[in-house]
Amino acid sequence: MNSNSQSANNDIYPHRLADIVGTAIALLTLTLPVFVIAHYSSTNVPNNQQPLSYNLPMK
């Protein structure tokens, strides 16, 4: 019985390391594109909105 419990303890570390690495990769995958887009997006974008109200000529 001791040999089974010892091998189970040895398997915990690789799984825990895989969980940590997987979590780090997931966080990078979710956050890195946001930071890259924010970094390379231009702040001098022209505002081409149409006016919301128009002046109608009086007859």
C-alpha positions as CSV (number, residue, x, y, z in Angstrom):
1,M,0.0,0.0,0.0
2,N,2.9,2.4,0.7
3,S,4.2,2.0,-2.9
4,N,0.8,3.1,-4.3
5,S,0.5,6.1,-2.1
6,Q,4.1,7.2,-2.9
7,S,3.5,7.0,-6.7
8,A,0.3,9.0,-6.3
9,N,2.3,11.7,-4.5
10,N,4.9,11.8,-7.3
11,D,2.1,12.3,-9.9
12,I,0.7,15.4,-8.1
13,Y,3.6,17.7,-9.0
14,P,3.5,17.3,-12.8
15,H,-0.3,17.8,-12.8
16,R,0.0,20.9,-10.6
17,L,2.7,22.3,-12.8
18,A,0.6,21.6,-15.9
19,D,-2.3,23.4,-14.3
20,I,-0.2,26.5,-13.5
21,V,1.3,26.6,-17.0
22,G,-2.1,26.1,-18.6
23,T,-3.6,28.9,-16.5
24,A,-0.7,31.2,-17.5
25,I,-1.2,30.4,-21.2
26,A,-4.9,31.0,-20.9
27,L,-4.4,34.4,-19.2
28,L,-1.9,35.5,-21.8
29,T,-4.2,34.4,-24.6
30,L,-7.0,36.4,-23.2
31,T,-5.1,39.6,-22.2
32,L,-2.3,39.9,-24.7
33,P,-4.4,40.8,-27.7
34,V,-6.2,43.5,-25.8
35,F,-2.9,45.2,-24.8
36,V,-1.5,44.8,-28.3
37,I,-4.6,46.4,-29.9
38,A,-4.6,49.2,-27.3
39,H,-0.9,49.8,-27.9
40,Y,-1.1,50.0,-31.7
41,S,-4.5,51.7,-32.0
42,S,-4.3,55.3,-33.2
43,T,-5.5,58.0,-30.8
44,N,-5.9,60.5,-33.7
45,V,-8.9,58.9,-35.3
46,P,-11.0,61.5,-37.2
47,N,-14.5,61.9,-35.9
48,N,-16.8,61.5,-39.0
49,Q,-20.1,61.6,-37.2
50,Q,-23.1,63.2,-38.9
51,P,-24.8,66.0,-36.9
52,L,-27.9,64.8,-35.1
53,S,-30.0,67.8,-36.0
54,Y,-30.4,69.7,-39.2
55,N,-31.4,73.3,-39.7
56,L,-34.4,73.4,-42.1
57,P,-34.8,76.5,-44.2
58,M,-37.9,78.7,-43.3
59,K,-40.2,79.6,-46.2
